[in-house]
């Protein structure tokens, strides 16, 4: 049995703040490693804001060396300009991940809430509460950092069964996603 | 007088096709270097599509070594999902550019048309026609490649005067943009 932990980097992209969380997973145990927020200067040119996101994610990967990444799928806003900006921030974050050849998985907010709280309609505070509980944190992390940890936990929780099946040869990885044969 | 050419990489981001064009600029002369299209597999997971964009731009920068980049500002679509996808593709392209520390400038479609054709309401064919004329091309490049060349030309045309002022010390670069002192 494999007892080496898998390190997961979770990212919650936003146009102003990108949350991140790093956890270690061994079997059904989860351990907190790090979390935080990447804040972009709101009045800076777009290229500069993109650079802030990319360089911070580069630094996080260099410091913590995750093996997999999980990224929250963003809410499509009714405001087209806001949606475009959010898309650009998310695209930059994904670019920084794939440039390091990190297998990258996506989860919707619904999937995150279902995995972490057990129901898709959970409030943001419930997600934060469960993140604190599951990782035995001594304090509550910032909302965006908690979302980064939540998406990392989601990836871990949804793939316990899959990882076991993989080891038994019942699954294959295709295009970076698990698929049942 | 500086007679060494400046090499500019122009990028026209799209959710399915990202056009690029590379030109050399010496004084008021423009020379074609390269152009083409980066096509992303439409049914692949987003991370894979982002990887295609980032890796192709990486290869283009390695092959042609541009000194500056110009990126077209995209049209905000009425369809939020399409806008988000376009934003993500554009964010990935910008990430690839800033990761190479390329000074990156943005131009709207209106600015491109005004610079290349002389009027903001020019048809797409007129832009293509002027790109062929200005770079003395023997054939017409694909639409997206022509748009990449057009945004590179726009950056060259709009900065002739600025570049001259820069050499005289009348301008400074702040946050990647030219500013009058």
Interface residues (C-beta under 8 A of the other chain):
Chain A: X44 X45 X46 X47 X48 X50 X51 X53 X54 X58 X71 X74 X76 X77 X78 X80 X81 X83 X84 X85 X86 X87 X88 X89 X90 X91 X92 X93 X94 X95 X96 X97 X98 X99 X104 X105 X106 X175 X176 X177
Chain B: X44 X45 X46 X47 X48 X50 X51 X53 X54 X58 X71 X74 X76 X77 X78 X80 X81 X83 X84 X85 X86 X87 X88 X89 X90 X91 X92 X93 X94 X95 X96 X97 X98 X99 X104 X105 X106 X175 X176 X177
